[in-house]
Amino acid sequence: MPGQQDFQLAYQVSPIYLTGGVAANLAGGTLPVISLLQSSSFPNLLGAGDNLDLDGYFAQFLPLPGSSLLANAIGTYPFANQQTAANAIITMPLKISLMMICPERQPGDYAAKLSIMSALQATLAQHALSGGTFTVATPSYLYTNCILTALHDVSGQETHKWQWRWQWDFEQPLVSLAAAAAAQNNLMSQLTNQTQVTPNANGEISGSGAAATIGNPASNVAQPVVPAAQSLPAQPSGIGSPMSPEQLAAPGPTVGIPQPTPAPL
């Protein structure tokens, strides 16, 4: 049935999407995990219509119990008053885990599994180093901007097959790249875009509310390291200034300098 196939494709066969990172140059900046696990059949998905045999694909996913929609912690450190302490909660990151089941069905699947899992591991490692994130689709919630924290073997003894069940652990951090970009103020946005900024008469940059630090006497950031010449003490004559003929002809100082004693005749 079309509805059942759509559900199976979205939540069982390909519920993980790589965003940014290795997929930054792709259309939409997104790469579904099915393109890594089923690369030979992925180009035919769009034109297959309702004639899809998704049961025979390399892997099937299902969400594990324990995934969170809300996670809050209670503050246990001292507060200023009892009313604040009674309402203090700390928002925690959300966690989601998926189980990937990929048993060998035919004798030739053993060789194919080695190449598929090796390519998957290399792509995920490069994706993490490139700063990429993940989108995880479940029937109850769509987790965006997630970080893959672990991918480990959890195979049991139900069958004689090896490494046929893998657990994906994701965490949705509190601060994402999009949230950090939205929190950037107007001044930093102008500096990032290399836009020329000009302070007004009060030393403030238009639209930012921040005082300019360059050339502003009220700022301690751009104060000169060497004090102004007017504040320097007056220099004694003969130091840093030309001497007059009378000063040149005058005898040198004798204080503190021993003078030679003439020999007796």
Residue pairs with C-beta under 8 A, 6 or more apart in sequence:
2 50
5 50
5 52
5 54
7 139
8 54
9 45
9 52
9 54
10 137
11 61
11 137
11 138
11 139
12 54
12 60
12 61
12 62
13 34
13 38
13 54
13 57
13 59
13 60
13 61
14 32
14 33
14 34
15 33
15 61
15 98
15 136
15 137
15 138
16 32
16 33
16 61
16 98
16 134
16 135
16 136
16 137
16 168
17 30
17 31
17 32
17 33
17 134
17 135
17 136
17 137
18 30
18 31
18 32
18 33
18 123
18 127
18 132
18 134
19 29
19 30
19 31
19 132
19 133
19 134
19 135
19 144
19 145
20 29
20 130
20 131
20 132
20 133
20 177
21 126
21 127
21 128
21 130
21 131
21 132
21 133
22 31
22 123
22 126
22 127
22 130
22 132
23 29
23 30
23 31
23 127
23 132
24 130
24 132
30 135
32 42
34 42
34 45
34 57
35 42
36 116
36 119
36 120
36 123
37 57
37 58
37 59
37 102
37 116
37 120
38 57
38 58
41 57
45 52
56 105
58 102
58 112
58 113
58 116
59 100
59 101
59 102
60 100
60 101
60 102
61 98
61 99
61 100
61 101
62 98
62 99
62 101
63 96
63 97
63 98
63 99
63 138
63 139
64 97
64 98
64 99
64 167
66 95
66 97
67 94
67 95
67 96
67 97
67 138
68 94
68 95
68 96
69 94
69 140
69 141
70 94
71 91
71 92
71 93
71 94
71 95
72 89
72 90
72 91
72 92
73 89
73 90
73 92
74 88
74 89
74 90
75 85
75 88
75 89
75 90
78 85
79 85
79 88
91 174
92 174
93 171
93 172
93 173
93 174
94 143
94 171
94 172
95 169
95 170
95 171
95 172
96 136
96 138
96 143
96 146
96 170
96 171
96 172
97 167
97 168
97 169
97 170
98 136
98 167
98 168
98 170
99 154
99 165
99 166
99 167
99 168
100 165
100 166
100 167
100 168
101 164
101 165
102 113
102 164
102 165
102 166
103 159
103 161
103 164
104 110
104 113
104 161
104 164
121 151
124 148
124 151
128 148
131 177
133 144
133 145
133 146
133 147
133 176
133 177
134 146
134 147
134 148
134 170
135 142
135 143
135 144
135 145
135 146
136 142
136 143
136 146
136 170
137 143
143 170
143 172
144 172
144 176
145 172
145 173
145 176
145 177
145 178
146 170
146 171
146 172
147 170
147 171
147 172
147 173
148 168
148 169
148 170
149 169
149 170
149 171
150 167
150 168
150 169
151 166
151 167
151 168
151 169
152 166
152 167
152 169
153 163
153 165
153 166
153 167
154 165
154 166
154 167
155 161
155 162
155 163
155 164
155 165
156 165
184 192
185 208
185 210
186 207
186 208
187 197
187 205
187 207
187 208
187 210
190 197
190 205
190 208
191 197
197 205
197 206
197 208
197 212
198 205
198 206
199 205
199 211
199 212
199 214
199 216
200 206
202 211
203 211
203 212
203 216
203 218
203 219
204 210
204 211
204 212
205 211
205 212
211 218
211 219
212 219
213 219
213 221
213 222
214 222
215 222
216 222
235 241
237 243
237 247
238 247
